[in-house]
Amino acid sequence: MSRYISNNTDRNQVNLIPMSLDEMISEDNPVRILDAFVDSINLNELGFKYATPKMTGRKPYNPAAMLKLYLYGYFNGIRSSRKLETECNRNIELMWLIQELRPDYRTIADFRKDNISLLKNIFKHFSLLCNDLGLLGKEIVAIDGSKFRANNARKKNLTKGKIEKMLVYFEQAAKRYLELLENTDDKDAKNSVIYSKEEIQQKLANATQRIHELTEIKQQVEENGEISLTDKDARLMSASNMGFDVAYNMQTAVDAKNHIIVVADVVNNPADQGQLWTMADQAKQLFNVEKITVLADKGYYTGPCLEKCEQENIVAIVSKQKSPSSTGNRHINVFEVSGRKNPLTSLYISGVIYSLNITWIILPIKRNQGDVRNH
């Protein structure tokens, strides 16, 4: 007799009382929320393809079922259409959610491709649903950015420096092939690599064509700063591992009550500067309130954005950046010593009075030594 834990289940035993799919899904399972959420959306008004099927031809899949499948994959980290096809055949939650439909991966990929612009509006409808359920505090919002890797290899991202190095390489290669072509009948080069005349001409043509292509790309790089060949909008950005990657800057605004993302946007600017007002204004419009408070790190500290937030009754709590110093010394800082209000005419440092006739001055900062006074 086995002493392992067992419930004595026989795989070949036929149940007298069949179990339904609904009994296998618990009442608090998140798939029930996805099902109710999609059923509450009017897909015909949003313009989903096949929301109103034609009277003739082959029957399409219901876009509501395809949307449920897409959202389920998104919330569970399954983004590949082939993996979603596999899950439809073995995942009990998906069998319940889409009523045992089994679309192939091409159908799943086509649904995403045909409705890519409409899928962005689904996020807004989800935020409105959370608002109706009272899940949003609508008082405090935290804003931050994250780098999401783009579908573009680093070698397919070209900058001005890369283009110049590649042009030099192919120009030197073309020069070498021309020399080989001129000396192709020379019999003295016994130790050199021997190419036929046709091979040298082909290599020379390839190098020349590549030079023309890089010259055209160089003009685009000079206009845009850099260019990505596969994902045109992606840019080279610093990643969290102190390296660089071709990515997008994903901006998110999170409500403080239940940590729900209420606003999301994608930009190709590596810096977060200039995004504070955009994200805060979208959150305020979504909440439909007179005043909100936004929190952000020092990467969002810019005068124009803070001024707009103040004008629109948005309280922005942002960490202030330290004044830059060109010396590279962290003990050196920049002080404004004159201006429109209360201009300084002299400066007192460690017993010495300095007369001032400039707008900015760079001073060494030493702890517990000297002081600065207005005279």
Steps between C-alpha positions, in 0.01 A plus 500: 500500500641840395556752776490803264218752516231402251128552441458165323392659174461273200560681172275260316211532745185655348329751729132441558450876556684689221683815606446817297769749407336764718544281809874479430537881511484651847271796567792736567702399193625804302373350172145575616593868517643486147184333377271761659723787385501399132125428505440855625674657197314580178752372248286614211522865609877473543529368145645152554527295186222239464304658786211489250551182294405480135199294392704299249842341496692309762405565862758701698592464865314729736728800570381492862645150542824603325527807724457283810777274372727797431441657843549168676836458330596858589421460871681166519808595300410289194553725198598249232212401272636144476512469880144631525393235250660235720330635813159480331542122484615437857409795723171446685464873572520581130262218414246659733576855387462450124266198522750244370575687179836408350616762250835443332794734545441678167147594604628632833778700332259643240259614772780693668618647169152601379400666829829635631378861523175397668674290763655819639152633585423187703739625769295818534178299537664289770597815693142626476374166631735525800367850559140377498591227750652756737853363471661836420580755769530784245714707737867398469672367186860379469671540162808314382658361184643161406711387206337228290723322249396552138494243222826634361853363543773740609694440179191618310507831688728746323643823634725756333812341649405150382423625149837675470689189615308278257560742212875501570504119510316450170696777327825327599356167384405649163853642470655159569273329244600761238867427567436127469310558178792696353756237603293194418750392231800540730660157543755609763255508792537131585406531869199729450142381485406442138154610378364471151426819314125436522517450878689825550252690282208358701660594833576847368139542387370390842730741682402787269128426547545492876675838489203650310254353753697634797525843336120515472459381860754760615271778379212359707726466803609864472133604498378273783818441703471122464297244307373148573467281192249245634289697748506851355381681814732325748802684641820406682447555873684434823366193679479421871808276484720802420509395136320608184222339303265589214176565684197718567431716804174374653330767710246391762284679755385289798215585734607486865191328641532153345814549288305480173656639182262767375703660219765348274693644210802404289764750387837460329668773704750338740452774761189547713522877478193655342268210586374620840233736368382259228446208738355713782250671270381166359448364852306810604274478196438130562409564865288803406604684817600858573829424675746211525848447643774339292827350625809458284878471529756765406506384139168683450616830650455761226379859533243503214328181622484620859358833385226329297414275795464804724275673248272194472470450877726193504720474809833362378736359761826443312850453635719794393809434296837615627654794319754380241870567532741484206795432731398142575557566871200419717614763752458774237157651453346790309341791687294779351639818646299767319158535343195715466406468865748587779817501287826430682771763474759329720569159645649417841702175516717410798576859596562628147258731316477451120339759271262348245410609149402163349183294487635158609799394707650157570608445858663208680276357771673400822317372800522714817738749338399858428161636416327702231331828583323770303647852541 
